[in-house]
Amino acid sequence: MKQFLVIKNSDKDKDYTLTKQIQQTVTDAGGTVVVLERSLEEMAEPIALSEEVDCVIVLGGDGSILRTQRALYPKIVPLVGVNLGNLGFLTQTEPKNLNRFLHCLLEDEVVCEHRMMLKGTMYHEGVQVYEDIALNDIVVGRSGLSRIIRMRAEVNGELLNVYDADGIVVATPTGSTAYNLSAGGPVVCPKTNLMVVTPISPHSLSARSVILSENDVIRITIEKVRVAKEAAAATFDGQTGIKMVPGDYLEIRRLPVCASLIKVQNMSFYEVLRNKMK
């Protein structure tokens, strides 16, 4: 890899010390670095990506990776994150190891993992009104002051369950270590292709996570809310969202393309899991 795009982070790399370090290290090794003029916090529009870019380096945490992937879509280019956040399951290196990792990139001593993504389509009165994508998860949950909401979950047209709960998480394997894990769902190896459906604080002792095939289509319909004007909401990777009212439904399926995340060859998911979860 020789051509890099850097997504700077004015919040966590205030004086752009790490950004300058990346530029210096890569150019000294004969590579090319372009720094996106907009910082991550200003990223509202899609990124216009040059065809020559081999890799996008993102400064930040997992949220920064998710935001960048969304801004790049529908283009798919390998991403790698420098962890300036907390857990950093999606990032690959810490600032103290940055130079060594950059040399791994320049010498192609890394691998690209393909990660499944989701697409959610919302319907109001039977008409499509919204569509978005997610690398981690799509969540349908209570909004504002509403309390427990009733949601009907169907898989391929067949009833799965009716949940009285705070919400439902539909996660990819990549997102299994995010909201899904906090809600009591299982950790899944990110190389697999499947979906995990996990209710959030269900009003039932028997409601548990369900693992579905990558080819299944999930429909979640809002049946009842305690405070109708507050209703519910669907959120995508915690980045964007849309309000839902009783009768609205969201269809979730696998996106035909996968995200591409760069990983160090000698670091397995299980090692990362041990380190991050202690």
N, C-alpha and C positions, 0 to 999 in steps of 0.2 A: 504494500500500500504506500502510495506517495502523495496522493491528493486528498487534502482534509478540509472539511468545513467545521469551524468551531462555533458552538452556540454559547456565547458569553453569558455571565450571570452577575449583573451589577449589584444584586442583593448579597450574595454569598462570596463573591470575589470582587470586593468593593474597589480595590485599586488595580484590578485586572492583572494581579501578579501571576496567577496560574495561566491566564490567557497568553501573557507575554512569554512565559516559560515554554508553553507548547509551541508558539511561533518560533522561538529561538532554537529549540531542540530539533524540530522537524526541518527547518531551513538549513541548519548546520549539517544535517544528514542528507541534504539534497532533495528534500520533499517540498511541497507547496502547501501553504496554509491560507485559507480565506476565513476571516472572522465576520460573522453576520453582523451587519450594522445595528440591527435591533437586538436588544437584550431579551432574555427569556421572558421577563416580566412584561415586555411590550409586544409579545408575539400574539397578535390577534388574527393576522392574515396568514394564509398558507405560505410556506417557504418556496421561493423559486430556486430550484436546485439545478446546478450545472451538471451536465452529463459526465464531466470528468471527475467528479467527486467519488473517491473510493470509500470514504468513511466520514461519518458525522460524529464529532466529539462534543459531548454535552457536559457542561459544568453544573452540578447540582445533585439532587437526590432522585428517588424513583419518580416523584411527581414531574421533575424536569424531563426525564426520559419519556414519560407518558405524553406530556404536552408537545414535545418535539415530534414524536411519532405521529401524533394527530395532525400537526402542522405540515408534515411531509406528505401525508397521504393525498392522492393515491400512489405517489412514487414510493418505492421501497428501496432503501439504501441501508447498509450496515450502520448500526448505532453503537456507541460505547459511552458509558458515563463515568465521570470522575466524581466520586462521592463527596458531596459537601453537605449531605443531609444527615439522617439518623441511621436507620437500618441499612438502606441501600441494597435491596435484593437484586435490583436490575442493573445497578452500577457495577463497575468491574475493578476499579482501583481507587486507592486513597491518595491524597495529595503527596504524601511522603514517598510514595512509590511511583510517582508520575513519570519521571524520566525513564526508568527501567521499562515501564509499560509502553511508553511511546516507541522505544527501540523494538519491542516485540511487534508492535503494529508495523513499523517500517520494514522489519525483516519477515513479515507474514508468519510470525510464530503464534498465531491465534486461530481460532475457529469461529465460524458464524453459525449460530443456532437459529433455526426457524421456529418462530413462536406463533401459535394459533391466535387469531383475533375474532371478535364478535361484531355483528351488525344488528342494531336494534331499530325497528320500524314501529312508530306509534300511529294508532288509528283513533279518530274521534268521529263518532256516528258513522263508522264504517269507511271513512275516508282517510287516506294517509296524510298526515300533517307534519311528520317529523321523522328524520332518519339520522343516525350517527353511528360511530364505530367505537370500539374499546379494545385495548390490549389486556387490561386487567379484569375489569368486571362491568356489568350493567346492573344497577340497583334500582328496584322499585320500592319506595318507602314512604313513610308518612312525611307530610310537609307542614311547616308552620306549627300551629297549636293542636293539630289533630292527634289523636291517640292511636289506639289499635285500629288497623284497617283490615278489611276482609278482601283477600285476593284469590282469585281462581287461577290455578296453574294447570295448563294442559300441555301434553307432549304429543306432537303429531296428530292433534285433534282428539286425543283421549285424555280424560280427566286424570291428573296426577294427584292433586289435593286441593282443598280449600283451606287457606291459612288465615287465621286471625292473629296478626303479628305486627311488629313495627315495620316489616318489609321483607323482601326477598333479594338475595344476592345470586346472580348468575355469573359465575367466574370461569375464566380460562385456567389451565394449569399454571400459567405465569401469575395470574391473580389469586391463586389459592393461598398465597402467603400474605395477602392483604386483608381486605374487609372480611372475606370468607373465613379466614383463620380467626379473626376477632369474634366472629359470630358463631364459632364452634365447628366450622367446617374442616375437612381434611386437607392436609398438605399433599400436593400432587407433583410428581416429577414434571418439570416444565417441557420436557421433550415429548410428552404424550399429547394426543389430540382427543380432548373430551370436554364436557361441561359439567360444572358442579352447581347444583341448586341448593342453596342453604337459606332457611328461614331465619329472620332476625328476631330474637326474643319472641318466639311463638307462644301463644296462649294454649299450649298443649304439651304434655310430657312425651308424646309419641312422635312429634314432628322432628325429623332429622334430615340431614343432607342426603341428596340423591345424586348419583353420578350418571350422566347421560352420554350417549354417543355423540361424536362430532357432527353426525349427519342429522341429528334430531332438530326439530323446530319447536321452540317453547313459546307458548302464548300465556301472558299474564294479564288478567282482566281485573280492573278495580270494581269490586262489587258493593262495598259499603265503607263509608268513613264516618267517624263520630261528629266531625265538624265539617260540613259539606263545603263551606266556602274556602277552607284551607286545603282540602283534598289531599292528593298524594303527588309524588314527583318521581320521574325516572331520571337517573344520573348516569353518566358515561365516564368511567375512569375518575369520577369525582371532579371532572373538569367542566362539563357542561350538563345542562338538565332542562327538563320541560315538565310543567304541571300536568297532572292527570286528574280527571273527575270520574265518578262512577259511570261505568259503561265504556270508558276508554280501555284500550288494550294495547299491549306491546308484544310484538313478535321478535324473537331473538334466534339468530342462526349463526352458523360459522361464516366468517368472511372468506371469500375465495382465495385471498392472498394472505401471506404470513409476514409478520415483522421479522427483522433480521438483527439479532443482538450479538455483539462480539464478545467472546469469552477467551480467557487464557486457557491454553490446552491442558495444563496440568492441574486445573482447579475444577473439581466436580461439584455438582449441585449439593451433594450431601455434605461436603466440606463447608460450603457456603452456609448451609442450613445450620450446621453445628456452631459455626462461628457467630452467625447473626443471632441465633436464638439462645446461645450460651447453654 
